[in-house]
Amino acid sequence: MNCGRIVWFPIRHWLFVFGLSLLSVSLLFPSVVCASDLHVDPIAGDDANDGAAQPVKTIARAIRLAMPGDTIHLRPVTYRDWAAFFDKSGTPEKPITLDGHGATLDGCDPLDPSGWTEVEPGWFRNDELMPLTDAIIDRWFFVMDSQLNRMHRCSKGPSEPLKSPKALKPAEWTFVKDEERTKTARAGYIHGTFWIRLPPGQSLADAKIEAPMRTAGVLIRGTSSHIVVKNLTATRPYNDGFNLSDSRDCLFENIRAMDCGDDGISAHGECRYRVDGFTSIGNATGICDTGNSETTYRRVLIRDCIGFDLYFLDTGKYSVSDSVVLSSAARAVYLQGRDKPAEPCRLTLDNVLIRRERSENEVRISANCVLTARRVTLLNLDLQATAGEMEFDRCFLGGTVAAKTPRKPQMHLWKDATWRGVGNWYDIGSVRVGQSLFTAETFDGFRKSVLSDRESRWQPATEADTQAADIGSNPMPVSFDK
């Protein structure tokens, strides 16, 4: 069979054709870049390395090197460091990922004794510890004997006045603002002196005191977007464990915030992010989201907080699901909206257990707020709505409030509050709607007053009773296992 003549071309012609082929491929795929795995090792790394063949030393260097699709891997140790993303973005298809693999970002550093003056035995002062603001002082603590010493102060909770230096007892500290030096400080900043009292004869070096020198564990600011952070603990910054401002399309998985000066996690401005797996323990506030943010939390555990357990403000849309809040903060759950015509502050709780562990407290909803609760259990908590809208679907409200005289929780719906309920179970003391008071015996009167709560009941119950009736929460296990 004759297939035709074979035609031989000069080598120069083949090179020309091959060059055209490469050009065509480059035009069809102009931005084909392979994703990289970047490694951080604070012990063996070197910031002169590329992070891929050899690890870098600092998280900041890895973030600078990271491109869309890259994953930054942290050696699972404790870092005296933070992860700060400033105007750093991935893409929807190729986010930038920070995988801690169980690493901890510690906001504290040991005190340098050389920066302190011993005024008299056991009494030390430092006039320039770090750049300061009034907000930093409100959140400040020292770590003494491995414990946070806040001097009974909290930025969003009860705070005692700072002591005078002479009034300090051993293992206490204070701060004295210097008004004269502050007049010449950079705008917004202040000057002053920290004072620490130790037992006589103990040196500052022997005391092994630590101070919070970083503002956050993870900070995401500016135009940053499409960032994933997972398997990471933030502890002991003077502000938030995870602090975000105007950041979009971020995802957090399996993270923890422990003993932070302010919030475990906090959204500001117009954030858009999702959290799946979050533990918040020992912080001033468990979660505090503000602005016009939209945040979603799933599988959350909050306990041992000081100021607020859950605090949502302004015009945002927030949701918490499959979560447990063991409430012991000064304020349990607060919603605070802006004045109309601003958009309302909206919070959705879905399959959430909130149990008050000590002292009287409440879930409080203010004007221009909307609370939607589905399959929620509120134990040992009053519910007070000064205004706003509430919709409760198959929820359980009960328990015993630990006051001087134990009592069942109470609900108070002020005249500007709107209530909608269906299929709920109440084991409470009373409900006040405006000036009208209702009890279990007058439950029908309550339902007529609010034109709601069909299929609901008001009778004694245990958590087991409500779960058998498919009412209230049945949260998924919350754990940090990586």
C-alpha positions as CSV (number, residue, x, y, z in Angstrom):
1,M,0.0,0.0,0.0
2,N,1.4,3.4,-1.0
3,C,0.9,6.0,1.8
4,G,2.6,8.8,-0.2
5,R,6.1,10.3,-0.2
6,I,8.1,11.1,2.9
7,V,9.2,14.7,2.8
8,W,12.3,15.7,4.8
9,F,12.5,19.3,6.2
10,P,15.6,21.1,7.2
11,I,16.4,21.1,11.0
12,R,15.8,24.9,11.1
13,H,12.2,24.3,9.9
14,W,11.6,21.8,12.7
15,L,12.9,24.2,15.3
16,F,10.6,26.9,14.0
17,V,7.6,24.5,14.2
18,F,8.6,23.4,17.7
19,G,8.9,27.0,18.8
20,L,5.4,27.8,17.5
21,S,4.1,24.8,19.5
22,L,5.6,26.0,22.7
23,L,4.2,29.5,22.1
24,S,0.7,28.0,21.5
25,V,0.9,26.1,24.8
26,S,2.0,29.2,26.7
27,L,-0.9,31.2,25.3
28,L,-3.4,28.4,26.2
29,F,-2.0,28.0,29.7
30,P,-0.5,31.3,30.7
31,S,-0.5,30.8,34.5
32,V,0.2,27.1,35.1
33,V,2.1,27.1,38.4
34,C,2.6,24.0,40.6
35,A,1.5,24.4,44.2
36,S,4.3,24.2,46.8
37,D,4.7,22.7,50.3
38,L,6.5,25.3,52.4
39,H,8.0,24.1,55.7
40,V,8.7,26.1,58.9
41,D,11.0,24.9,61.6
42,P,11.9,27.4,64.3
43,I,14.8,25.2,65.5
44,A,16.5,23.9,62.4
45,G,15.1,26.3,59.8
46,D,16.8,29.3,58.1
47,D,15.0,32.2,56.5
48,A,17.6,32.1,53.7
49,N,16.1,28.8,52.6
50,D,13.2,28.6,50.1
51,G,10.9,26.6,52.5
52,A,10.5,23.8,50.0
53,A,13.8,22.1,49.7
54,Q,14.9,23.3,53.2
55,P,12.6,24.8,55.9
56,V,12.5,28.5,56.8
57,K,12.8,29.6,60.4
58,T,9.9,32.1,60.8
59,I,6.2,32.0,59.9
60,A,6.5,35.5,58.5
61,R,9.0,34.3,55.9
62,A,6.8,31.4,54.8
63,I,3.8,33.7,54.4
64,R,5.9,36.1,52.2
65,L,6.9,33.2,50.0
66,A,3.5,31.6,49.8
67,M,1.6,31.8,46.5
68,P,-2.0,30.7,45.7
69,G,-2.3,27.0,46.2
70,D,0.7,26.7,48.5
71,T,0.5,25.0,51.9
72,I,2.6,26.2,54.8
73,H,3.5,23.3,57.2
74,L,4.5,24.2,60.8
75,R,6.7,21.9,62.8
76,P,4.4,20.8,65.7
77,V,6.2,22.7,68.4
78,T,5.6,25.9,70.4
79,Y,6.5,29.1,68.6
80,R,7.2,32.5,70.2
81,D,5.7,33.9,67.1
82,W,2.4,34.8,65.3
83,A,1.0,34.3,61.8
84,A,0.1,37.6,60.3
85,F,-1.5,37.9,56.8
86,F,-1.5,41.5,55.5
87,D,-3.1,41.9,52.1
88,K,-2.2,38.3,51.3
89,S,-4.6,36.1,49.2
90,G,-5.1,32.8,47.5
91,T,-7.8,32.2,45.0
92,P,-11.1,30.3,45.2
93,E,-9.6,27.3,43.6
94,K,-6.2,27.7,45.2
95,P,-6.3,29.0,48.7
96,I,-3.2,29.6,50.8
97,T,-3.2,27.1,53.6
98,L,-1.5,27.3,57.0
99,D,-1.4,23.8,58.6
100,G,-0.1,23.9,62.2
101,H,-0.1,20.1,62.6
102,G,-0.8,20.8,66.3
103,A,1.6,23.6,66.7
104,T,1.1,26.4,69.3
105,L,1.6,30.1,68.8
106,D,2.5,31.7,72.1
107,G,2.0,35.4,72.5
108,C,4.3,35.7,75.5
109,D,8.0,36.1,75.9
110,P,10.1,35.8,79.1
111,L,10.9,39.1,80.7
112,D,14.4,40.4,80.1
113,P,15.7,41.4,83.6
114,S,18.1,43.9,82.1
115,G,15.2,46.1,81.1
116,W,14.0,46.4,84.7
117,T,15.2,48.4,87.6
118,E,15.0,47.1,91.2
119,V,13.9,50.1,93.1
120,E,14.1,48.3,96.5
121,P,14.3,44.6,97.3
122,G,11.5,42.7,95.4
123,W,10.1,45.9,93.8
124,F,10.8,46.4,90.1
125,R,9.9,48.9,87.4
126,N,10.2,49.2,83.6
127,D,9.5,52.5,81.9
128,E,9.5,51.3,78.2
129,L,8.5,47.7,78.0
130,M,6.8,48.0,74.6
131,P,4.6,50.4,72.5
132,L,1.4,50.7,74.4
133,T,-2.2,52.0,74.1
134,D,-5.0,52.3,76.6
135,A,-6.7,49.3,75.0
136,I,-3.5,47.2,75.5
137,I,-3.4,48.1,79.2
138,D,-7.1,47.1,79.5
139,R,-6.2,43.6,78.2
140,W,-2.8,43.3,79.9
141,F,-1.6,40.5,82.1
142,F,1.7,38.9,83.2
143,V,2.3,35.2,83.5
144,M,3.5,34.4,87.1
145,D,4.0,30.9,88.4
146,S,2.7,29.7,85.0
147,Q,-0.7,31.4,85.5
148,L,-2.2,34.4,83.9
149,N,-2.3,37.3,86.4
150,R,-4.9,39.8,85.1
151,M,-5.1,41.6,88.4
152,H,-8.9,41.0,88.2
153,R,-9.2,43.1,85.0
154,C,-10.9,42.4,81.7
155,S,-11.5,44.5,78.7
156,K,-15.2,43.5,78.3
157,G,-15.9,42.4,81.8
158,P,-15.6,43.5,85.4
159,S,-12.3,45.3,86.0
160,E,-10.8,46.5,89.3
161,P,-8.8,49.7,89.2
162,L,-5.1,49.4,88.8
163,K,-3.3,49.6,92.2
164,S,-0.8,52.2,93.2
165,P,2.8,50.7,93.1
166,K,3.1,51.0,96.9
167,A,-0.1,49.0,97.4
168,L,1.3,45.9,95.5
169,K,1.6,42.6,97.3
170,P,4.1,39.9,96.3
171,A,3.2,38.4,92.9
172,E,1.2,41.5,91.8
173,W,1.7,44.1,89.1
174,T,0.4,47.5,88.1
175,F,0.8,50.2,85.5
176,V,1.1,54.0,86.0
177,K,0.4,56.1,82.9
178,D,2.8,59.0,82.4
179,E,0.7,61.9,81.1
180,E,3.7,64.1,80.3
181,R,5.5,61.6,78.2
182,T,2.2,60.6,76.6
183,K,1.7,64.1,75.2
184,T,4.7,63.6,72.9
185,A,3.8,60.0,72.0
186,R,2.7,58.9,68.6
187,A,-1.1,59.4,68.0
188,G,-3.1,56.8,69.9
189,Y,-0.1,55.6,72.0
190,I,0.8,56.1,75.6
191,H,3.8,56.0,77.9
192,G,4.0,54.7,81.4
193,T,5.7,52.5,83.9
194,F,5.0,48.8,84.8
195,W,5.6,47.8,88.4
196,I,6.1,44.3,89.7
197,R,6.3,43.2,93.3
198,L,8.1,39.9,94.2
199,P,8.8,38.3,97.5
200,P,11.8,39.8,99.2
201,G,15.0,38.2,98.0
202,Q,13.6,36.8,94.8
203,S,15.2,38.0,91.6
204,L,13.3,38.8,88.4
205,A,15.3,36.1,86.6
206,D,14.3,33.5,89.2
207,A,10.7,34.5,89.0
208,K,10.5,33.4,85.4
209,I,7.8,36.0,84.5
210,E,6.4,36.2,81.0
211,A,4.7,39.1,79.3
212,P,2.4,39.2,76.2
213,M,4.4,40.8,73.4
214,R,2.2,40.0,70.5
215,T,-1.3,41.2,69.6
216,A,-2.7,37.9,68.3
217,G,-1.9,34.3,67.4
218,V,-3.3,34.6,63.9
219,L,-3.9,38.1,62.4
220,I,-5.6,38.5,59.0
221,R,-6.0,42.1,57.7
222,G,-6.6,44.2,54.7
223,T,-7.6,42.7,51.3
224,S,-6.6,39.1,52.5
225,S,-8.9,36.4,51.2
226,H,-9.0,32.7,50.4
227,I,-6.9,31.6,53.4
228,V,-7.2,28.3,55.3
229,V,-5.9,27.9,58.8
230,K,-6.1,24.6,60.6
231,N,-4.7,22.4,63.4
232,L,-3.3,25.3,65.3
233,T,-3.5,26.7,68.9
234,A,-3.1,30.4,69.7
235,T,-2.4,31.2,73.3
236,R,-1.5,34.2,75.6
237,P,-1.5,37.2,73.2
238,Y,-2.6,40.5,74.8
239,N,-5.5,40.8,72.4
240,D,-7.3,38.0,70.4
241,G,-6.3,34.4,69.6
242,F,-7.6,34.9,66.0
243,N,-8.2,38.4,64.9
244,L,-9.7,39.3,61.4
245,S,-10.6,42.6,59.8
246,D,-12.3,42.9,56.4
247,S,-11.0,39.5,55.3
248,R,-13.0,37.4,52.9
249,D,-13.6,33.7,52.2
250,C,-11.4,32.3,55.0
251,L,-11.7,28.9,56.6
252,F,-10.6,27.8,60.0
253,E,-10.5,24.1,60.9
254,N,-9.6,22.5,64.2
255,I,-8.3,25.5,66.0
256,R,-8.0,26.6,69.7
257,A,-7.6,29.8,71.5
258,M,-6.5,29.6,75.1
259,D,-5.9,32.3,77.8
260,C,-6.0,35.3,75.5
261,G,-6.1,38.9,76.7
262,D,-9.3,39.6,74.8
263,D,-11.3,37.4,72.4
264,G,-10.8,33.8,71.4
265,I,-11.8,34.8,67.9
266,S,-13.1,38.1,66.6
267,A,-14.4,39.5,63.3
268,H,-14.2,43.2,62.5
269,G,-15.4,45.3,59.6
270,E,-16.8,43.2,56.8
271,C,-15.3,39.7,57.4
272,R,-16.6,36.6,55.7
273,Y,-15.3,33.4,57.2
274,R,-16.2,29.9,58.3
275,V,-15.0,27.9,61.4
276,D,-15.3,24.1,61.7
277,G,-13.8,22.9,65.0
278,F,-13.0,25.6,67.6
279,T,-12.1,25.4,71.3
280,S,-12.1,28.7,73.3
281,I,-10.9,28.3,76.9
282,G,-9.9,30.9,79.5
283,N,-10.2,34.0,77.3
284,A,-11.8,37.3,78.2
285,T,-14.5,36.5,75.6
286,G,-15.2,33.2,73.8
287,I,-16.4,34.7,70.5
288,C,-16.9,38.4,69.7
289,D,-17.9,39.4,66.2
290,T,-18.7,43.0,65.1
291,G,-19.3,45.2,62.1
292,N,-21.1,44.0,59.0
293,S,-19.4,40.5,59.2
294,E,-20.8,37.2,58.2
295,T,-19.4,34.3,60.2
296,T,-20.3,30.7,60.6
297,Y,-19.2,28.4,63.5
298,R,-19.6,24.7,63.8
299,R,-18.3,22.3,66.5
300,V,-17.4,24.9,69.1
301,L,-16.5,24.4,72.7
302,I,-16.4,27.5,75.0
303,R,-15.7,27.5,78.7
304,D,-13.9,29.4,81.5
305,C,-14.2,32.8,79.9
306,I,-14.3,36.0,81.8
307,G,-16.2,38.9,80.2
308,F,-18.6,37.3,77.6
309,D,-19.1,33.7,76.4
310,L,-20.8,34.8,73.1
311,Y,-21.0,38.5,72.1
312,F,-22.4,39.5,68.7
313,L,-22.8,43.1,67.7
314,D,-23.7,45.6,65.0
315,T,-25.2,44.6,61.6
316,G,-23.6,41.2,61.0
317,K,-25.1,37.8,60.2
318,Y,-23.7,35.1,62.6
319,S,-24.4,31.4,63.2
320,V,-23.3,28.8,65.7
321,S,-24.2,25.1,65.3
322,D,-23.4,21.7,66.8
323,S,-21.7,23.4,69.8
324,V,-21.4,23.5,73.6
325,V,-21.0,26.6,75.7
326,L,-20.2,26.0,79.4
327,S,-21.0,29.5,80.6
328,S,-19.1,31.1,83.5
329,A,-18.3,34.6,82.1
330,A,-19.7,37.8,83.6
331,R,-22.2,37.8,80.7
332,A,-23.3,34.7,78.9
333,V,-24.9,35.5,75.5
334,Y,-25.4,39.1,74.3
335,L,-26.8,40.4,71.0
336,Q,-26.4,44.2,70.5
337,G,-27.6,45.9,67.3
338,R,-27.3,49.4,66.0
339,D,-30.1,51.9,65.8
340,K,-32.5,51.6,62.8
341,P,-32.5,52.1,59.9
342,A,-29.3,50.0,60.1
343,E,-29.6,46.3,59.3
344,P,-30.4,44.1,62.4
345,C,-27.8,42.0,64.2
346,R,-28.7,38.4,63.3
347,L,-27.7,35.3,65.2
348,T,-28.7,31.7,64.4
349,L,-28.2,29.0,66.9
350,D,-28.7,25.4,65.6
351,N,-28.2,22.4,67.9
352,V,-26.4,24.3,70.6
353,L,-26.2,23.6,74.4
354,I,-25.6,26.6,76.6
355,R,-25.3,25.7,80.2
356,R,-24.6,28.2,83.0
357,E,-22.0,26.8,85.4
358,R,-22.2,29.3,88.2
359,S,-24.1,32.4,89.4
360,E,-27.1,34.1,87.8
361,N,-27.0,35.2,84.2
362,E,-29.0,35.6,81.0
363,V,-29.3,35.5,77.3
364,R,-29.9,39.1,76.4
365,I,-31.3,40.4,73.1
366,S,-31.5,44.2,72.5
367,A,-33.2,46.4,69.9
368,N,-32.7,45.7,66.2
369,C,-31.5,42.1,66.8
370,V,-32.9,38.8,65.5
371,L,-32.2,35.5,67.3
372,T,-33.2,32.3,65.6
373,A,-32.8,29.2,67.8
374,R,-33.4,25.6,66.5
375,R,-32.9,22.6,68.7
376,V,-31.2,24.7,71.4
377,T,-30.9,23.9,75.1
378,L,-30.6,26.8,77.6
379,L,-29.9,25.5,81.1
380,N,-29.7,27.7,84.2
381,L,-30.1,30.9,82.2
382,D,-32.7,33.6,82.2
383,L,-33.8,35.0,78.8
384,Q,-34.3,38.7,78.6
385,A,-35.3,40.6,75.4
386,T,-35.5,44.4,75.8
387,A,-36.6,44.5,72.1
388,G,-35.8,42.6,68.9
389,E,-37.2,39.4,67.5
390,M,-36.8,35.8,68.6
391,E,-37.8,32.6,67.0
392,F,-37.4,29.4,69.0
393,D,-38.1,26.0,67.3
394,R,-38.0,22.8,69.3
395,C,-35.9,24.3,72.1
396,F,-35.6,23.4,75.8
397,L,-35.4,26.1,78.5
398,G,-34.9,24.9,82.0
399,G,-32.7,24.1,85.0
400,T,-32.1,25.9,88.2
401,V,-30.5,29.3,88.5
402,A,-27.8,29.3,91.2
403,A,-28.7,32.3,93.2
404,K,-28.7,32.7,97.0
405,T,-32.2,31.2,96.8
406,P,-32.2,28.7,93.9
407,R,-35.0,29.2,91.4
408,K,-36.1,28.2,88.0
409,P,-35.0,30.4,85.0
410,Q,-37.3,33.3,84.0
411,M,-38.1,34.9,80.7
412,H,-38.8,38.6,80.3
413,L,-40.1,39.9,77.0
414,W,-40.4,43.6,77.0
415,K,-43.1,45.4,75.1
416,D,-41.0,46.0,72.0
417,A,-39.9,42.3,71.8
418,T,-41.4,39.9,69.3
419,W,-41.6,36.2,70.2
420,R,-42.3,33.2,67.9
421,G,-42.1,29.7,69.2
422,V,-43.1,26.2,68.1
423,G,-42.6,22.8,69.7
424,N,-40.6,24.1,72.7
425,W,-40.4,22.6,76.2
426,Y,-40.3,25.0,79.1
427,D,-39.3,24.1,82.7
428,I,-39.0,27.6,84.0
429,G,-40.4,29.7,86.7
430,S,-42.3,32.4,84.8
431,V,-42.6,34.5,81.7
432,R,-43.3,38.2,81.8
433,V,-44.6,39.7,78.6
434,G,-44.7,43.5,79.1
435,Q,-46.4,43.8,82.5
436,S,-48.2,40.5,82.3
437,L,-46.8,37.5,84.2
438,F,-47.5,33.9,83.2
439,T,-46.6,30.6,84.8
440,A,-47.1,26.9,83.9
441,E,-50.7,27.1,85.1
442,T,-51.4,30.1,82.8
443,F,-49.5,28.8,79.8
444,D,-52.5,29.2,77.5
445,G,-52.6,32.8,78.4
446,F,-49.0,33.2,77.4
447,R,-49.6,31.6,74.0
448,K,-52.6,33.9,73.4
449,S,-50.5,36.9,74.3
450,V,-47.7,36.1,71.9
451,L,-49.9,34.4,69.3
452,S,-47.4,31.6,69.1
453,D,-45.9,28.5,70.7
454,R,-48.2,25.8,69.2
455,E,-47.1,22.3,70.1
456,S,-45.1,23.6,73.0
457,R,-45.4,22.4,76.6
458,W,-44.6,23.8,80.1
459,Q,-43.8,21.0,82.6
460,P,-40.9,19.6,84.6
461,A,-38.2,17.8,82.5
462,T,-34.7,16.5,82.4
463,E,-32.3,16.7,79.5
464,A,-33.0,13.0,78.9
465,D,-36.7,13.7,78.7
466,T,-36.3,16.4,76.1
467,Q,-33.9,14.3,74.0
468,A,-36.4,11.4,74.0
469,A,-39.0,13.9,72.8
470,D,-36.6,15.1,70.1
471,I,-36.5,18.6,71.7
472,G,-33.4,20.6,72.6
473,S,-29.8,20.1,71.6
474,N,-27.8,17.0,70.9
475,P,-24.4,18.5,70.0
476,M,-21.8,16.6,68.1
477,P,-18.6,15.8,70.0
478,V,-16.1,18.7,70.0
479,S,-12.4,17.8,70.1
480,F,-9.0,18.9,69.0
481,D,-7.3,15.8,67.8
482,K,-4.5,16.9,65.5
